[in-house]
Amino acid sequence: MKHIVTRAKLLVLIMILSIALPSIVYSQPTAPDDVDTPIDGGISLVLAAAGIVGVKRMRDNRKKNKG
């Protein structure tokens, strides 16, 4: 039980740091004519990876159910 509590505290600390740290270490002010960066490329890669994993799991389940 003590191990679980220690692990939970560590997880909470990591989550807090991952949320707060980027805003603390951001050192450059934004330019007034700065445009937003599109995130389409990253989302496309994540969706492609999720599709590949889904197809693999479907194939594995079919093989498991047949044999």
CHARMM internal coordinates of N, CA and C (Angstrom, degrees):
IC EDIT
DIST 1 N 1 CA 1.4549
DIST 1 CA 1 C 1.5272
ANGL 1 N 1 CA 1 C 110.27
DIST 1 C 2 N 1.3203
ANGL 1 CA 1 C 2 N 116.83
DIHE 1 N 1 CA 1 C 2 N -38.92
DIST 2 N 2 CA 1.4587
ANGL 1 C 2 N 2 CA 120.69
DIHE 1 CA 1 C 2 N 2 CA -179.26
DIST 2 CA 2 C 1.5288
ANGL 2 N 2 CA 2 C 110.26
DIHE 1 C 2 N 2 CA 2 C -64.74
DIST 2 C 3 N 1.3215
ANGL 2 CA 2 C 3 N 116.26
DIHE 2 N 2 CA 2 C 3 N -35.26
DIST 3 N 3 CA 1.4638
ANGL 2 C 3 N 3 CA 121.59
DIHE 2 CA 2 C 3 N 3 CA 178.99
DIST 3 CA 3 C 1.5275
ANGL 3 N 3 CA 3 C 110.82
DIHE 2 C 3 N 3 CA 3 C -64.16
DIST 3 C 4 N 1.3109
ANGL 3 CA 3 C 4 N 117.15
DIHE 3 N 3 CA 3 C 4 N -39.64
DIST 4 N 4 CA 1.4668
ANGL 3 C 4 N 4 CA 121.59
DIHE 3 CA 3 C 4 N 4 CA -179.87
DIST 4 CA 4 C 1.5271
ANGL 4 N 4 CA 4 C 110.63
DIHE 3 C 4 N 4 CA 4 C -67.64
DIST 4 C 5 N 1.3211
ANGL 4 CA 4 C 5 N 117.34
DIHE 4 N 4 CA 4 C 5 N -41.17
DIST 5 N 5 CA 1.4643
ANGL 4 C 5 N 5 CA 121.14
DIHE 4 CA 4 C 5 N 5 CA 179.90
DIST 5 CA 5 C 1.5264
ANGL 5 N 5 CA 5 C 109.88
DIHE 4 C 5 N 5 CA 5 C -65.61
DIST 5 C 6 N 1.3184
ANGL 5 CA 5 C 6 N 117.42
DIHE 5 N 5 CA 5 C 6 N -42.31
DIST 6 N 6 CA 1.4584
ANGL 5 C 6 N 6 CA 121.49
DIHE 5 CA 5 C 6 N 6 CA 178.94
DIST 6 CA 6 C 1.5194
ANGL 6 N 6 CA 6 C 110.54
DIHE 5 C 6 N 6 CA 6 C -63.47
DIST 6 C 7 N 1.3280
ANGL 6 CA 6 C 7 N 116.58
DIHE 6 N 6 CA 6 C 7 N -42.33
DIST 7 N 7 CA 1.4680
ANGL 6 C 7 N 7 CA 121.09
DIHE 6 CA 6 C 7 N 7 CA 179.09
DIST 7 CA 7 C 1.5319
ANGL 7 N 7 CA 7 C 110.36
DIHE 6 C 7 N 7 CA 7 C -65.42
DIST 7 C 8 N 1.3212
ANGL 7 CA 7 C 8 N 117.63
DIHE 7 N 7 CA 7 C 8 N -38.80
DIST 8 N 8 CA 1.4674
ANGL 7 C 8 N 8 CA 121.51
DIHE 7 CA 7 C 8 N 8 CA 179.12
DIST 8 CA 8 C 1.5294
ANGL 8 N 8 CA 8 C 110.64
DIHE 7 C 8 N 8 CA 8 C -65.76
DIST 8 C 9 N 1.3175
ANGL 8 CA 8 C 9 N 116.86
DIHE 8 N 8 CA 8 C 9 N -41.18
DIST 9 N 9 CA 1.4621
ANGL 8 C 9 N 9 CA 120.28
DIHE 8 CA 8 C 9 N 9 CA 178.12
DIST 9 CA 9 C 1.5279
ANGL 9 N 9 CA 9 C 110.75
DIHE 8 C 9 N 9 CA 9 C -64.09
DIST 9 C 10 N 1.3067
ANGL 9 CA 9 C 10 N 117.31
DIHE 9 N 9 CA 9 C 10 N -40.52
DIST 10 N 10 CA 1.4550
ANGL 9 C 10 N 10 CA 121.09
DIHE 9 CA 9 C 10 N 10 CA 177.94
DIST 10 CA 10 C 1.5244
ANGL 10 N 10 CA 10 C 110.78
DIHE 9 C 10 N 10 CA 10 C -64.57
DIST 10 C 11 N 1.3170
ANGL 10 CA 10 C 11 N 116.92
DIHE 10 N 10 CA 10 C 11 N -41.07
DIST 11 N 11 CA 1.4623
ANGL 10 C 11 N 11 CA 121.29
DIHE 10 CA 10 C 11 N 11 CA 179.01
DIST 11 CA 11 C 1.5248
ANGL 11 N 11 CA 11 C 111.02
DIHE 10 C 11 N 11 CA 11 C -63.70
DIST 11 C 12 N 1.3124
ANGL 11 CA 11 C 12 N 117.30
DIHE 11 N 11 CA 11 C 12 N -42.71
DIST 12 N 12 CA 1.4695
ANGL 11 C 12 N 12 CA 121.11
DIHE 11 CA 11 C 12 N 12 CA 178.66
DIST 12 CA 12 C 1.5281
ANGL 12 N 12 CA 12 C 110.24
DIHE 11 C 12 N 12 CA 12 C -64.21
DIST 12 C 13 N 1.3243
ANGL 12 CA 12 C 13 N 117.35
DIHE 12 N 12 CA 12 C 13 N -41.72
DIST 13 N 13 CA 1.4616
ANGL 12 C 13 N 13 CA 121.17
DIHE 12 CA 12 C 13 N 13 CA 178.55
DIST 13 CA 13 C 1.5271
ANGL 13 N 13 CA 13 C 111.17
DIHE 12 C 13 N 13 CA 13 C -62.47
DIST 13 C 14 N 1.3135
ANGL 13 CA 13 C 14 N 117.43
DIHE 13 N 13 CA 13 C 14 N -43.35
DIST 14 N 14 CA 1.4628
ANGL 13 C 14 N 14 CA 121.12
DIHE 13 CA 13 C 14 N 14 CA 178.37
DIST 14 CA 14 C 1.5239
ANGL 14 N 14 CA 14 C 110.63
DIHE 13 C 14 N 14 CA 14 C -63.76
DIST 14 C 15 N 1.3302
ANGL 14 CA 14 C 15 N 117.05
DIHE 14 N 14 CA 14 C 15 N -40.63
DIST 15 N 15 CA 1.4616
ANGL 14 C 15 N 15 CA 120.02
DIHE 14 CA 14 C 15 N 15 CA 179.59
DIST 15 CA 15 C 1.5284
ANGL 15 N 15 CA 15 C 111.21
DIHE 14 C 15 N 15 CA 15 C -64.59
DIST 15 C 16 N 1.3162
ANGL 15 CA 15 C 16 N 117.42
DIHE 15 N 15 CA 15 C 16 N -42.87
DIST 16 N 16 CA 1.4616
ANGL 15 C 16 N 16 CA 121.20
DIHE 15 CA 15 C 16 N 16 CA 179.78
DIST 16 CA 16 C 1.5234
ANGL 16 N 16 CA 16 C 110.44
DIHE 15 C 16 N 16 CA 16 C -64.12
DIST 16 C 17 N 1.3262
ANGL 16 CA 16 C 17 N 116.71
DIHE 16 N 16 CA 16 C 17 N -43.60
DIST 17 N 17 CA 1.4613
ANGL 16 C 17 N 17 CA 120.00
DIHE 16 CA 16 C 17 N 17 CA 179.15
DIST 17 CA 17 C 1.5254
ANGL 17 N 17 CA 17 C 111.75
DIHE 16 C 17 N 17 CA 17 C -65.13
DIST 17 C 18 N 1.3248
ANGL 17 CA 17 C 18 N 116.94
DIHE 17 N 17 CA 17 C 18 N -39.12
DIST 18 N 18 CA 1.4642
ANGL 17 C 18 N 18 CA 118.94
DIHE 17 CA 17 C 18 N 18 CA -178.78
DIST 18 CA 18 C 1.5204
ANGL 18 N 18 CA 18 C 111.83
DIHE 17 C 18 N 18 CA 18 C -69.55
DIST 18 C 19 N 1.3121
ANGL 18 CA 18 C 19 N 118.23
DIHE 18 N 18 CA 18 C 19 N -24.05
DIST 19 N 19 CA 1.4627
ANGL 18 C 19 N 19 CA 121.21
DIHE 18 CA 18 C 19 N 19 CA 177.11
DIST 19 CA 19 C 1.5306
ANGL 19 N 19 CA 19 C 110.78
DIHE 18 C 19 N 19 CA 19 C -85.47
DIST 19 C 20 N 1.3225
ANGL 19 CA 19 C 20 N 117.54
DIHE 19 N 19 CA 19 C 20 N -42.33
DIST 20 N 20 CA 1.4620
ANGL 19 C 20 N 20 CA 121.20
DIHE 19 CA 19 C 20 N 20 CA -173.21
DIST 20 CA 20 C 1.5244
ANGL 20 N 20 CA 20 C 113.25
DIHE 19 C 20 N 20 CA 20 C -85.19
DIST 20 C 21 N 1.3080
ANGL 20 CA 20 C 21 N 118.12
DIHE 20 N 20 CA 20 C 21 N -33.04
DIST 21 N 21 CA 1.4646
ANGL 20 C 21 N 21 CA 120.85
DIHE 20 CA 20 C 21 N 21 CA -173.22
DIST 21 CA 21 C 1.5223
ANGL 21 N 21 CA 21 C 114.40
DIHE 20 C 21 N 21 CA 21 C -61.93
DIST 21 C 22 N 1.3182
ANGL 21 CA 21 C 22 N 120.86
DIHE 21 N 21 CA 21 C 22 N -43.36
DIST 22 N 22 CA 1.4722
ANGL 21 C 22 N 22 CA 118.41
DIHE 21 CA 21 C 22 N 22 CA 179.67
DIST 22 CA 22 C 1.5293
ANGL 22 N 22 CA 22 C 113.91
DIHE 21 C 22 N 22 CA 22 C -59.88
DIST 22 C 23 N 1.3039
ANGL 22 CA 22 C 23 N 117.85
DIHE 22 N 22 CA 22 C 23 N -36.24
DIST 23 N 23 CA 1.4685
ANGL 22 C 23 N 23 CA 118.67
DIHE 22 CA 22 C 23 N 23 CA 179.70
DIST 23 CA 23 C 1.5279
ANGL 23 N 23 CA 23 C 111.37
DIHE 22 C 23 N 23 CA 23 C -74.53
DIST 23 C 24 N 1.3208
ANGL 23 CA 23 C 24 N 117.78
DIHE 23 N 23 CA 23 C 24 N -25.88
DIST 24 N 24 CA 1.4616
ANGL 23 C 24 N 24 CA 120.73
DIHE 23 CA 23 C 24 N 24 CA 179.07
DIST 24 CA 24 C 1.5258
ANGL 24 N 24 CA 24 C 110.88
DIHE 23 C 24 N 24 CA 24 C -76.68
DIST 24 C 25 N 1.3232
ANGL 24 CA 24 C 25 N 117.96
DIHE 24 N 24 CA 24 C 25 N -42.24
DIST 25 N 25 CA 1.4597
ANGL 24 C 25 N 25 CA 121.29
DIHE 24 CA 24 C 25 N 25 CA -173.80
DIST 25 CA 25 C 1.5272
ANGL 25 N 25 CA 25 C 113.49
DIHE 24 C 25 N 25 CA 25 C -89.39
DIST 25 C 26 N 1.3058
ANGL 25 CA 25 C 26 N 119.34
DIHE 25 N 25 CA 25 C 26 N 1.24
DIST 26 N 26 CA 1.4532
ANGL 25 C 26 N 26 CA 122.43
DIHE 25 CA 25 C 26 N 26 CA 178.88
DIST 26 CA 26 C 1.5255
ANGL 26 N 26 CA 26 C 108.10
DIHE 25 C 26 N 26 CA 26 C -69.67
DIST 26 C 27 N 1.3288
ANGL 26 CA 26 C 27 N 116.93
DIHE 26 N 26 CA 26 C 27 N 110.51
DIST 27 N 27 CA 1.4640
ANGL 26 C 27 N 27 CA 119.14
DIHE 26 CA 26 C 27 N 27 CA -170.28
DIST 27 CA 27 C 1.5224
ANGL 27 N 27 CA 27 C 114.84
DIHE 26 C 27 N 27 CA 27 C -103.66
DIST 27 C 28 N 1.3122
ANGL 27 CA 27 C 28 N 118.24
DIHE 27 N 27 CA 27 C 28 N -21.27
DIST 28 N 28 CA 1.4502
ANGL 27 C 28 N 28 CA 120.26
DIHE 27 CA 27 C 28 N 28 CA -175.34
DIST 28 CA 28 C 1.5264
ANGL 28 N 28 CA 28 C 111.30
DIHE 27 C 28 N 28 CA 28 C -100.65
DIST 28 C 29 N 1.3215
ANGL 28 CA 28 C 29 N 117.99
DIHE 28 N 28 CA 28 C 29 N 130.64
DIST 29 N 29 CA 1.4654
ANGL 28 C 29 N 29 CA 118.85
DIHE 28 CA 28 C 29 N 29 CA 174.78
DIST 29 CA 29 C 1.5255
ANGL 29 N 29 CA 29 C 109.82
DIHE 28 C 29 N 29 CA 29 C -72.32
DIST 29 C 30 N 1.3018
ANGL 29 CA 29 C 30 N 116.37
DIHE 29 N 29 CA 29 C 30 N 154.46
DIST 30 N 30 CA 1.4585
ANGL 29 C 30 N 30 CA 119.89
DIHE 29 CA 29 C 30 N 30 CA 179.61
DIST 30 CA 30 C 1.5200
ANGL 30 N 30 CA 30 C 109.97
DIHE 29 C 30 N 30 CA 30 C -79.85
DIST 30 C 31 N 1.3020
ANGL 30 CA 30 C 31 N 115.73
DIHE 30 N 30 CA 30 C 31 N 147.10
DIST 31 N 31 CA 1.4572
ANGL 30 C 31 N 31 CA 120.86
DIHE 30 CA 30 C 31 N 31 CA 177.73
DIST 31 CA 31 C 1.5271
ANGL 31 N 31 CA 31 C 108.80
DIHE 30 C 31 N 31 CA 31 C -76.59
DIST 31 C 32 N 1.3301
ANGL 31 CA 31 C 32 N 118.30
DIHE 31 N 31 CA 31 C 32 N 148.33
DIST 32 N 32 CA 1.4642
ANGL 31 C 32 N 32 CA 119.77
DIHE 31 CA 31 C 32 N 32 CA -178.43
DIST 32 CA 32 C 1.5302
ANGL 32 N 32 CA 32 C 113.06
DIHE 31 C 32 N 32 CA 32 C -65.05
DIST 32 C 33 N 1.3255
ANGL 32 CA 32 C 33 N 117.98
DIHE 32 N 32 CA 32 C 33 N -28.39
DIST 33 N 33 CA 1.4549
ANGL 32 C 33 N 33 CA 120.08
DIHE 32 CA 32 C 33 N 33 CA 179.68
DIST 33 CA 33 C 1.5301
ANGL 33 N 33 CA 33 C 112.32
DIHE 32 C 33 N 33 CA 33 C -98.54
DIST 33 C 34 N 1.3047
ANGL 33 CA 33 C 34 N 116.12
DIHE 33 N 33 CA 33 C 34 N 17.40
DIST 34 N 34 CA 1.4614
ANGL 33 C 34 N 34 CA 121.31
DIHE 33 CA 33 C 34 N 34 CA -178.49
DIST 34 CA 34 C 1.5343
ANGL 34 N 34 CA 34 C 110.03
DIHE 33 C 34 N 34 CA 34 C -71.03
DIST 34 C 35 N 1.3108
ANGL 34 CA 34 C 35 N 116.62
DIHE 34 N 34 CA 34 C 35 N 129.81
DIST 35 N 35 CA 1.4588
ANGL 34 C 35 N 35 CA 121.02
DIHE 34 CA 34 C 35 N 35 CA 178.62
DIST 35 CA 35 C 1.5258
ANGL 35 N 35 CA 35 C 109.64
DIHE 34 C 35 N 35 CA 35 C -98.80
DIST 35 C 36 N 1.3174
ANGL 35 CA 35 C 36 N 116.13
DIHE 35 N 35 CA 35 C 36 N 155.20
DIST 36 N 36 CA 1.4544
ANGL 35 C 36 N 36 CA 120.34
DIHE 35 CA 35 C 36 N 36 CA 179.75
DIST 36 CA 36 C 1.5238
ANGL 36 N 36 CA 36 C 110.19
DIHE 35 C 36 N 36 CA 36 C -69.95
DIST 36 C 37 N 1.3047
ANGL 36 CA 36 C 37 N 115.41
DIHE 36 N 36 CA 36 C 37 N 145.48
DIST 37 N 37 CA 1.4558
ANGL 36 C 37 N 37 CA 121.50
DIHE 36 CA 36 C 37 N 37 CA 179.18
DIST 37 CA 37 C 1.5199
ANGL 37 N 37 CA 37 C 109.28
DIHE 36 C 37 N 37 CA 37 C -87.44
DIST 37 C 38 N 1.3284
ANGL 37 CA 37 C 38 N 117.90
DIHE 37 N 37 CA 37 C 38 N 131.05
DIST 38 N 38 CA 1.4621
ANGL 37 C 38 N 38 CA 119.05
DIHE 37 CA 37 C 38 N 38 CA 178.03
DIST 38 CA 38 C 1.5272
ANGL 38 N 38 CA 38 C 110.88
DIHE 37 C 38 N 38 CA 38 C -70.50
DIST 38 C 39 N 1.3148
ANGL 38 CA 38 C 39 N 116.48
DIHE 38 N 38 CA 38 C 39 N 143.47
DIST 39 N 39 CA 1.4603
ANGL 38 C 39 N 39 CA 120.75
DIHE 38 CA 38 C 39 N 39 CA -178.91
DIST 39 CA 39 C 1.5188
ANGL 39 N 39 CA 39 C 111.03
DIHE 38 C 39 N 39 CA 39 C -109.30
DIST 39 C 40 N 1.3165
ANGL 39 CA 39 C 40 N 116.89
DIHE 39 N 39 CA 39 C 40 N 16.44
DIST 40 N 40 CA 1.4601
ANGL 39 C 40 N 40 CA 121.11
DIHE 39 CA 39 C 40 N 40 CA -176.17
DIST 40 CA 40 C 1.5215
ANGL 40 N 40 CA 40 C 112.15
DIHE 39 C 40 N 40 CA 40 C -61.95
DIST 40 C 41 N 1.3146
ANGL 40 CA 40 C 41 N 118.37
DIHE 40 N 40 CA 40 C 41 N -39.90
DIST 41 N 41 CA 1.4601
ANGL 40 C 41 N 41 CA 120.93
DIHE 40 CA 40 C 41 N 41 CA -177.98
DIST 41 CA 41 C 1.5139
ANGL 41 N 41 CA 41 C 112.31
DIHE 40 C 41 N 41 CA 41 C -62.03
DIST 41 C 42 N 1.3101
ANGL 41 CA 41 C 42 N 117.47
DIHE 41 N 41 CA 41 C 42 N -44.07
DIST 42 N 42 CA 1.4592
ANGL 41 C 42 N 42 CA 121.07
DIHE 41 CA 41 C 42 N 42 CA -179.50
DIST 42 CA 42 C 1.5144
ANGL 42 N 42 CA 42 C 112.44
DIHE 41 C 42 N 42 CA 42 C -66.87
DIST 42 C 43 N 1.3277
ANGL 42 CA 42 C 43 N 116.25
DIHE 42 N 42 CA 42 C 43 N -41.51
DIST 43 N 43 CA 1.4601
ANGL 42 C 43 N 43 CA 120.04
DIHE 42 CA 42 C 43 N 43 CA 179.54
DIST 43 CA 43 C 1.5214
ANGL 43 N 43 CA 43 C 110.25
DIHE 42 C 43 N 43 CA 43 C -65.96
DIST 43 C 44 N 1.3279
ANGL 43 CA 43 C 44 N 116.76
DIHE 43 N 43 CA 43 C 44 N -38.38
DIST 44 N 44 CA 1.4646
ANGL 43 C 44 N 44 CA 120.18
DIHE 43 CA 43 C 44 N 44 CA 178.38
DIST 44 CA 44 C 1.5230
ANGL 44 N 44 CA 44 C 111.25
DIHE 43 C 44 N 44 CA 44 C -62.40
DIST 44 C 45 N 1.3220
ANGL 44 CA 44 C 45 N 116.71
DIHE 44 N 44 CA 44 C 45 N -41.23
DIST 45 N 45 CA 1.4667
ANGL 44 C 45 N 45 CA 120.10
DIHE 44 CA 44 C 45 N 45 CA 178.95
DIST 45 CA 45 C 1.5271
ANGL 45 N 45 CA 45 C 111.73
DIHE 44 C 45 N 45 CA 45 C -65.47
DIST 45 C 46 N 1.3213
ANGL 45 CA 45 C 46 N 116.41
DIHE 45 N 45 CA 45 C 46 N -40.51
DIST 46 N 46 CA 1.4654
ANGL 45 C 46 N 46 CA 119.69
DIHE 45 CA 45 C 46 N 46 CA 179.29
DIST 46 CA 46 C 1.5268
ANGL 46 N 46 CA 46 C 110.52
DIHE 45 C 46 N 46 CA 46 C -65.93
DIST 46 C 47 N 1.3261
ANGL 46 CA 46 C 47 N 117.10
DIHE 46 N 46 CA 46 C 47 N -43.07
DIST 47 N 47 CA 1.4620
ANGL 46 C 47 N 47 CA 120.02
DIHE 46 CA 46 C 47 N 47 CA 178.62
DIST 47 CA 47 C 1.5247
ANGL 47 N 47 CA 47 C 111.62
DIHE 46 C 47 N 47 CA 47 C -64.83
DIST 47 C 48 N 1.3262
ANGL 47 CA 47 C 48 N 117.50
DIHE 47 N 47 CA 47 C 48 N -38.79
DIST 48 N 48 CA 1.4649
ANGL 47 C 48 N 48 CA 120.62
DIHE 47 CA 47 C 48 N 48 CA 178.22
DIST 48 CA 48 C 1.5305
ANGL 48 N 48 CA 48 C 110.37
DIHE 47 C 48 N 48 CA 48 C -64.57
DIST 48 C 49 N 1.3251
ANGL 48 CA 48 C 49 N 117.26
DIHE 48 N 48 CA 48 C 49 N -43.61
DIST 49 N 49 CA 1.4619
ANGL 48 C 49 N 49 CA 120.96
DIHE 48 CA 48 C 49 N 49 CA 179.04
DIST 49 CA 49 C 1.5272
ANGL 49 N 49 CA 49 C 110.54
DIHE 48 C 49 N 49 CA 49 C -63.82
DIST 49 C 50 N 1.3279
ANGL 49 CA 49 C 50 N 117.16
DIHE 49 N 49 CA 49 C 50 N -40.84
DIST 50 N 50 CA 1.4701
ANGL 49 C 50 N 50 CA 120.35
DIHE 49 CA 49 C 50 N 50 CA 178.89
DIST 50 CA 50 C 1.5209
ANGL 50 N 50 CA 50 C 110.47
DIHE 49 C 50 N 50 CA 50 C -64.81
DIST 50 C 51 N 1.3281
ANGL 50 CA 50 C 51 N 117.29
DIHE 50 N 50 CA 50 C 51 N -38.98
DIST 51 N 51 CA 1.4612
ANGL 50 C 51 N 51 CA 120.60
DIHE 50 CA 50 C 51 N 51 CA 177.45
DIST 51 CA 51 C 1.5159
ANGL 51 N 51 CA 51 C 111.89
DIHE 50 C 51 N 51 CA 51 C -63.93
DIST 51 C 52 N 1.3229
ANGL 51 CA 51 C 52 N 117.28
DIHE 51 N 51 CA 51 C 52 N -41.47
DIST 52 N 52 CA 1.4608
ANGL 51 C 52 N 52 CA 121.03
DIHE 51 CA 51 C 52 N 52 CA 178.87
DIST 52 CA 52 C 1.5183
ANGL 52 N 52 CA 52 C 110.90
DIHE 51 C 52 N 52 CA 52 C -63.74
DIST 52 C 53 N 1.3185
ANGL 52 CA 52 C 53 N 116.87
DIHE 52 N 52 CA 52 C 53 N -44.04
DIST 53 N 53 CA 1.4647
ANGL 52 C 53 N 53 CA 120.49
DIHE 52 CA 52 C 53 N 53 CA 179.05
DIST 53 CA 53 C 1.5314
ANGL 53 N 53 CA 53 C 110.23
DIHE 52 C 53 N 53 CA 53 C -64.68
DIST 53 C 54 N 1.3261
ANGL 53 CA 53 C 54 N 117.63
DIHE 53 N 53 CA 53 C 54 N -40.09
DIST 54 N 54 CA 1.4603
ANGL 53 C 54 N 54 CA 121.19
DIHE 53 CA 53 C 54 N 54 CA 179.00
DIST 54 CA 54 C 1.5132
ANGL 54 N 54 CA 54 C 112.40
DIHE 53 C 54 N 54 CA 54 C -63.43
DIST 54 C 55 N 1.3300
ANGL 54 CA 54 C 55 N 116.83
DIHE 54 N 54 CA 54 C 55 N -42.99
DIST 55 N 55 CA 1.4691
ANGL 54 C 55 N 55 CA 120.41
DIHE 54 CA 54 C 55 N 55 CA 178.59
DIST 55 CA 55 C 1.5161
ANGL 55 N 55 CA 55 C 110.36
DIHE 54 C 55 N 55 CA 55 C -64.44
DIST 55 C 56 N 1.3254
ANGL 55 CA 55 C 56 N 117.07
DIHE 55 N 55 CA 55 C 56 N -41.38
DIST 56 N 56 CA 1.4653
ANGL 55 C 56 N 56 CA 120.40
DIHE 55 CA 55 C 56 N 56 CA 178.85
DIST 56 CA 56 C 1.5209
ANGL 56 N 56 CA 56 C 111.14
DIHE 55 C 56 N 56 CA 56 C -61.92
DIST 56 C 57 N 1.3087
ANGL 56 CA 56 C 57 N 116.94
DIHE 56 N 56 CA 56 C 57 N -43.38
DIST 57 N 57 CA 1.4715
ANGL 56 C 57 N 57 CA 120.25
DIHE 56 CA 56 C 57 N 57 CA 179.59
DIST 57 CA 57 C 1.5247
ANGL 57 N 57 CA 57 C 111.40
DIHE 56 C 57 N 57 CA 57 C -65.78
DIST 57 C 58 N 1.3256
ANGL 57 CA 57 C 58 N 116.77
DIHE 57 N 57 CA 57 C 58 N -38.21
DIST 58 N 58 CA 1.4646
ANGL 57 C 58 N 58 CA 119.26
DIHE 57 CA 57 C 58 N 58 CA 177.70
DIST 58 CA 58 C 1.5216
ANGL 58 N 58 CA 58 C 110.38
DIHE 57 C 58 N 58 CA 58 C -63.50
DIST 58 C 59 N 1.3138
ANGL 58 CA 58 C 59 N 117.71
DIHE 58 N 58 CA 58 C 59 N -44.20
DIST 59 N 59 CA 1.4651
ANGL 58 C 59 N 59 CA 121.14
DIHE 58 CA 58 C 59 N 59 CA 179.05
DIST 59 CA 59 C 1.5183
ANGL 59 N 59 CA 59 C 111.20
DIHE 58 C 59 N 59 CA 59 C -63.69
DIST 59 C 60 N 1.3271
ANGL 59 CA 59 C 60 N 116.74
DIHE 59 N 59 CA 59 C 60 N -41.76
DIST 60 N 60 CA 1.4666
ANGL 59 C 60 N 60 CA 119.93
DIHE 59 CA 59 C 60 N 60 CA 178.63
DIST 60 CA 60 C 1.5280
ANGL 60 N 60 CA 60 C 111.02
DIHE 59 C 60 N 60 CA 60 C -63.31
DIST 60 C 61 N 1.3322
ANGL 60 CA 60 C 61 N 117.28
DIHE 60 N 60 CA 60 C 61 N -40.96
DIST 61 N 61 CA 1.4593
ANGL 60 C 61 N 61 CA 120.56
DIHE 60 CA 60 C 61 N 61 CA 179.42
DIST 61 CA 61 C 1.5285
ANGL 61 N 61 CA 61 C 111.07
DIHE 60 C 61 N 61 CA 61 C -65.92
DIST 61 C 62 N 1.3233
ANGL 61 CA 61 C 62 N 117.68
DIHE 61 N 61 CA 61 C 62 N -38.55
DIST 62 N 62 CA 1.4724
ANGL 61 C 62 N 62 CA 120.73
DIHE 61 CA 61 C 62 N 62 CA 178.57
DIST 62 CA 62 C 1.5205
ANGL 62 N 62 CA 62 C 110.35
DIHE 61 C 62 N 62 CA 62 C -65.11
DIST 62 C 63 N 1.3238
ANGL 62 CA 62 C 63 N 117.42
DIHE 62 N 62 CA 62 C 63 N -43.30
DIST 63 N 63 CA 1.4648
ANGL 62 C 63 N 63 CA 121.11
DIHE 62 CA 62 C 63 N 63 CA 178.24
DIST 63 CA 63 C 1.5311
ANGL 63 N 63 CA 63 C 110.86
DIHE 62 C 63 N 63 CA 63 C -63.01
DIST 63 C 64 N 1.3282
ANGL 63 CA 63 C 64 N 115.62
DIHE 63 N 63 CA 63 C 64 N -40.09
DIST 64 N 64 CA 1.4650
ANGL 63 C 64 N 64 CA 120.51
DIHE 63 CA 63 C 64 N 64 CA -178.98
DIST 64 CA 64 C 1.5282
ANGL 64 N 64 CA 64 C 110.72
DIHE 63 C 64 N 64 CA 64 C -66.95
DIST 64 C 65 N 1.3198
ANGL 64 CA 64 C 65 N 117.54
DIHE 64 N 64 CA 64 C 65 N -41.39
DIST 65 N 65 CA 1.4715
ANGL 64 C 65 N 65 CA 121.55
DIHE 64 CA 64 C 65 N 65 CA -178.60
DIST 65 CA 65 C 1.5195
ANGL 65 N 65 CA 65 C 112.28
DIHE 64 C 65 N 65 CA 65 C -73.34
DIST 65 C 66 N 1.3220
ANGL 65 CA 65 C 66 N 119.33
DIHE 65 N 65 CA 65 C 66 N -30.71
DIST 66 N 66 CA 1.4591
ANGL 65 C 66 N 66 CA 122.14
DIHE 65 CA 65 C 66 N 66 CA 179.35
DIST 66 CA 66 C 1.5223
ANGL 66 N 66 CA 66 C 111.84
DIHE 65 C 66 N 66 CA 66 C -74.32
DIST 66 C 67 N 1.2937
ANGL 66 CA 66 C 67 N 115.91
DIHE 66 N 66 CA 66 C 67 N -44.73
DIST 67 N 67 CA 1.4583
ANGL 66 C 67 N 67 CA 120.10
DIHE 66 CA 66 C 67 N 67 CA -169.94
DIST 67 CA 67 C 1.4477
ANGL 67 N 67 CA 67 C 112.88
DIHE 66 C 67 N 67 CA 67 C -98.65
END
COOR INIT
IC SEED 1 N 1 CA 1 C
IC BUILD
